[in-house]
Structures are given as C-alpha cells and as structure tokens.
Amino acid sequence: MTPHVLMSINSDGERAVGDSESLLGEVFRACLVAKGGFLNDNNEQRCNGEKENHLNSCAIAHIARRRIWESLRSRDRLLVKAIVGGMDVGDDEGGEERERVPKIHYLDDTGSKVSNVPFACHGLGSNFLLGHLDVKWEEGMSEREGVALVKSCFEELRERFVLNNKNNVDLFCIDKDGVRRIALDNNSNTVVK
C-alpha cells in the first residue's frame, strides 16, 4: 500500500479473487492519486513530479470501508473482510515530524470499521484465535514476543481447528523503518532468515 501500511483481505466464495481485486484496485488508485500519480490507459503507473504524499492507515481503511459499504446497495456486493495496519505519521504545527503511532483497523463485510484495536484476525480460524490473542497479547510486546505469539496462534490452530496449513506463512512487521517480511516456517515454528 504505502511504505508504512499493509492491508490483508479475506473473502469467501466463488467471487473471492474478483472481490479482493476490486477493493485493492480502489485503494491502489487512491494511494496513487495521493502521490500525485495516475494510471494510464494500459493501467501502468505514472507519477507527476516529485510529490511523495502517502495515505496513512486511517485514510486507507476509510477508503476500503466506504467501497465495501457502497457495494452493499449494488448487485456487485463485495463479500470481503479486511485488516489495515500501519505506522501513521503526522506533522506538528511547527512542521516537525511526530513520532510514528501503530494503528490497526478491522473492516467487516458490511462496511463497519473498528479502529485502534490491539490485534485483529479474520478467516475461518479467527474464532479460535481471538480468544487466544485476548489471553496472550500484552501491551508493549517486543518483536521477538510478537513472533512467539504468532507461533502460538498456529499451535492453537493445529490443536483446535479442522483444517491445517502445511505451507510456510509470510509474517510482516511494520515498524518506524517501514514494512519488512519475516518468513515463518509453519511446520517447525522457526523463523526463516
């Protein structure tokens, strides 16, 4: 999305890919316009000048929420849930950059948005994980503790959920330096460098 924002989309049913692409396309266009760019006729990205404005997680969540909400009254209803996370940056009145603040926004398939939640998950196993996260999550966890929490979530799913993911999982960390990928080996619960 932007250097400090990620969005995860969950969609069920036969229209899953199309619904997800529709929502991502809308958000991508808004991010591109904020940067001073546009899409040409061949859907290639073009930028005007050196403008480097990026939308924060609140703005991206609002755009996605609005698109889901507007689709409720159409024949092309988007059956998606989304999580938008990021480190929002602002400017003080003096023009100095403020500290980056972590934000998570949860959007459901009716266009409702819950902002500033400490954790979020979606999908078939989310009912098990929300209770687990509610017990295990603590304010001010380090990155290492966060990775251990994600590992414990997969252990919980292996124990309590019918389906079992045998693939490696991509874990992303968003911090003051931006977004980076941490590959988590789901079978052995080790961090892959």
Buried (B, 14 or more C-beta within 10 A) or exposed (E): BBEBBBBBBBBEEEBBEBBBEBBBEBBBBBBBBBBBBEBEEEEEEEEEEEEEEBBBBBBBBBBBBBBBBBBEEEEEBBBBBBBBBBBBBEEEEEEEEEEBEBBBBBBBBEBEBEBEEEBBBBBEBBEBBEEBBEEBEEEEBEEEEBBBBBBBBBEBBEEEBEEEEEEEBEBEBBEEEBBEEBEBEBEEBEBEE
